[in-house]
Amino acid sequence: MNDLRELYQDIILDHNRHPRNFGPLPASNHQAEGNNPLCGDQVSVLLDVADGCIRDIAFQGVGCAISMASASLMTEALKGQTVEEARRLFHVFHDLLTTGAGESAPELGKLAVFTGVREFPMRVKCATLPWHTLLAALVQKQDQPVSTE
Amino acid sequence: MTPAAIQERQSAAPAYDLEGVRADFPILAQKVQSRPLVYLDNAASTQKPRAVMDAIAACYGEYYANVERGVHTLSQASTAAREQAREAVRRFLNAPSAEEIVFVRGTTEAINLVAASWGRRNVGSGDEILVTELEHHSNIVPWQLLCEERGAVLRVAPIDDRGEVIQEELERLLSPRTRLVAVAHVSNALGTVNPVREIAQHAHRVGALVLVDGAQAAPHLAIDVQALGADFYAFSGHKVYGPSGIGALWGRRELLAAMPPWQGGGGMIRTVTFAKTTYAPPPHRFEAGTPAIEAAIGLGAALEYLTALGLPAVAAWEAELLALATERLAAVPGLRLIGTARDKAAVISFTLAGIHPHDVGTVLDQEGIAVRAGHHCAQPVMEHFRVPATTRASFGLYNTREEVEALAAALHRARELFG
């Protein structure tokens, strides 16, 4: 059970139960859908971007606790950030999950709770799906599904 | 049967030697995550008994060579061993003749073979193929491809909320335009046992053929293709405790004899000239190229192992596990069984309120329990029950009552963890 608590930290369980910024975003001007056909995770990321800044962000979808909490914490971390900062954070987060690099990077903030996911290789794609979807949303205005498999 | 007769029959049957069976499967003795392995992913693939490993090792170690064409001793021995395996498949299915048994890579390839060979010749514009809502993708997609190519129509017999095919609907969808009914004997996602015999009778009444996807039935039920009245029957080796990459298609002799080859190459011809090539009779017509020799031999060993245990005894044991698991899982708060057919094989799909199946799968894995989480290659079934995925525990002949209890206890702990 100890390893499980490493994966399912309280913050993750909380954001899974009560996702933040979950729902429609009428003012959105960027959006993308991501899905993981292997496990059925589906997430839409909606953005209101102006002058290179993410003024508002929301997500919708269904998925496991890791993907839902990741999406929820991502929206918290990115609201009010610049697009450039969002891209940089994507790479820091991605490295954290794949190589363990930047574990103590200060910009991760609460996102550091996903450190334990690295020990569960099958679940890494659950945590990164919202972030890949975010990148897709940033580069495109129309729906073009992305997939992490 | 009277109670006395049942009692007599039970006492006459030898007790199921579970301990002996488990000892036949070396992989089961290991620990996973420092816990004894509890392998409940048998509907995905089964573990292998020593008899299968020994048969493959003997082939490689003692008499391996290419089959069919060699005049030398080893080639003859390999050919004979593979043909014995074909005979083992015939016995297992109670098929009239071993010439009706085609070795394939698995159920998926068997269905694709029938779609490509029989289908292209016999299905035309406006014709219909009937499947059911509970089919595995491998018994849907080959027919979609065929229908698209031939301008035919794919019809779907719906299921009810127990996960049973609605027989009246199926009968209503049958018409003189129906060329084939393709139906699972047992549903991989729900465990439902379909009344194949009745379905075949209805199908034949309108002149349609019946293909049975037996992938999930072969490990659980005694199969008699003649009694079922099927026209084609397919199953996979790796789900009946045999090797992966091998399976069998049974087809009625006159059907196979009239079917064109679906792959060209060595081993499937009679004579080849650039002007005209003539083809070998079934089953070799459908076995182009060097086959999976040792896998076929391993499959034969698996079927002999299963037959020696006795499928009725295996089925009785698995029914006991299913009943226990159904009872224990029903006691887990928020657990919803997906698939409650009256006639079920030992497969339990479920959802846990507020916990995604993948999280359930990860929690169980930490306790050494292997289950499957996902859509089980049956997305229409998931859609019917309006769930994105389920967790599936599927039992095999080596599972124990203690393993069922371990599953239930772990699910209670998952419940606690996620609140």
Boltz contact constraints between the chains, C-beta under 6 A:
constraints:
  - contact:
      token1: [A, 3]
      token2: [B, 366]
      max_distance: 6.0
  - contact:
      token1: [A, 4]
      token2: [B, 366]
      max_distance: 6.0
  - contact:
      token1: [A, 39]
      token2: [B, 358]
      max_distance: 6.0
  - contact:
      token1: [A, 39]
      token2: [B, 374]
      max_distance: 6.0
  - contact:
      token1: [A, 40]
      token2: [B, 375]
      max_distance: 6.0
  - contact:
      token1: [A, 40]
      token2: [B, 388]
      max_distance: 6.0
  - contact:
      token1: [A, 40]
      token2: [B, 389]
      max_distance: 6.0
  - contact:
      token1: [A, 62]
      token2: [B, 388]
      max_distance: 6.0
  - contact:
      token1: [A, 64]
      token2: [B, 356]
      max_distance: 6.0
  - contact:
      token1: [A, 64]
      token2: [B, 358]
      max_distance: 6.0
  - contact:
      token1: [A, 64]
      token2: [B, 359]
      max_distance: 6.0
  - contact:
      token1: [A, 65]
      token2: [B, 359]
      max_distance: 6.0
